[in-house]
Amino acid sequence: MSSVELNAGESGDPRGGVIPYLMVDGAVTAAAFYGKAFGAREVGRVPEDEKGRTMHVHLYINEGSVMLCDPYPEYGRPLEGHKGFTLTLTVDDVDFWWKRASETEGMETTVPLEKMSWGDRYGELKDPFGVCWAIVGK
């Protein structure tokens, strides 16, 4: 897929103040998974190389940008795993977002969704690519 059809009014431009760029083993597969789990919309992709790797996939999740790529060890970018961070989705309908994500095959609940001391409902999930996600809302 060398081009992506955008919805009317979408430019494919990056959105958000800080944009996560995730290296995963299978960027195209991860993009499809995030479509099921988080309603991600793909708005850009660099075609696969001769080794089947994808250098760039741009998604919108909850109206913000998330970018993905496969590892390229020959350019100093080996897959090292994901440690020490959680991507947090602050949403209006926490029950909808939690149900869709937590029921997606391959998603693991690490912190059940529950009301927290600060007043929000919060839960954490780990996807099959090793990325930790939090969903938070009222």
N, C-alpha and C positions, 0 to 999 in steps of 0.2 A: 504494500500500500504506500504509494509515494505521495499522495495528497489525502487530506481529510476534508469531508464536507462539513462546513460550519453551519450552525443554525443562523437564521436571519439576525443581523445585528451583532454577531460575534466576529471578532477579528483574529482570535487565536493569540492575542497579546498576553504576556505574563500578567497575572493578577496577584496582588498581595504585597506586603512589605518585606516579608522573608519568604522565599520560595524553597521548599525542600526539593532536593535533587537526589533521588535514591538510586543507588546501584544495586540491582537485583539480578539473580540468575534467571533470566527470561523476562525481559522488559515488556514484550508484547503480551505474554501470558499474564503478567502482573497487571497490565492495563485492563485486560478483559476481566480479571478477577476483581479489580477495584470498581469496574463498571457494575458488577453484580452486588458487591458488598456496600459500596458507597455512592452508587449512581454516577460514577465518573464519566465524563464526556471527553473523548479524545479530540484534541484540536490541532495536533501537529505530530508529525513523525518523520524521521529520517529513515529511508529504506534500509533493510537489512544488508549487511556486507556479505562477502563471499563465504564467510564462516557462519552465517545465520544469526549474527549479533546485530542488535539495534543500538545505535549511538544515541538516539534521542526520541523520547515520547513525551508529549506535553498533554496533561490532563487538567480539566477543571473538576474539582471536588468541592461541593458546598460553595461554589462561586470563587474559589481560590485555586491557584496553580499548584500542581505537583508535577515534577518532571522525573523521568526514569531513564536509565540506560543499562545496558549489559556491561559486564566487566571487560576491560581491555588491558590485560596484564602486560602486554608488550609496550604499552604507553605509560606504564607505572600505575595502572588503575586495576589491581587485582581485587577480587571479591574478598572482603575481610569480615563480613557479617555486620549485624546491626546491634550496637550496644550503647547504652547511656542516653537514649533519647526516646521520646514518645511523641507521635504526631497527634495533636488534639483537635477534634472537631467540636466546635461550639455550635449547637443546633437549636432550632425552635421546637421541634417535635422529637424529643429524645427517645420516646418509645418507638416511633417509626424507624429512626436511624439505627437504634440498637437492635431491633428485631431483624431488619434487613441484613445488617452486618453480621450479627451473631449467628444467624441461621444460614449463612453462606458456607457451603462445604469447604472445609480446610481452615476455617477461622477458629481460633481457640480463645475461649474466655479466660482471662487471667485475673481480672477483678470484676465480680458481678456488678451489674448496674444497681445502684442503691443511693439513697439520699445521704449526702455527706454533711459534716459538721458546718460547712460554710453555706449550706442551703441548697446547693445544686444537686442534681442526680448525676452520678458519674460511674463509668465502668471502663475497663480496659480489655483489649483484644490483641491477639498476636496473629498475624497473617502467615500463610505458608512460606513467605519469603523472609520471615524473621523480623518484620517491621512491627513495632508496637503502636497501637492506636488507642486513644481515649475518646470517648464520646461523652459530652457533658451538656446539660441543659436543665431547664426547669421541669 
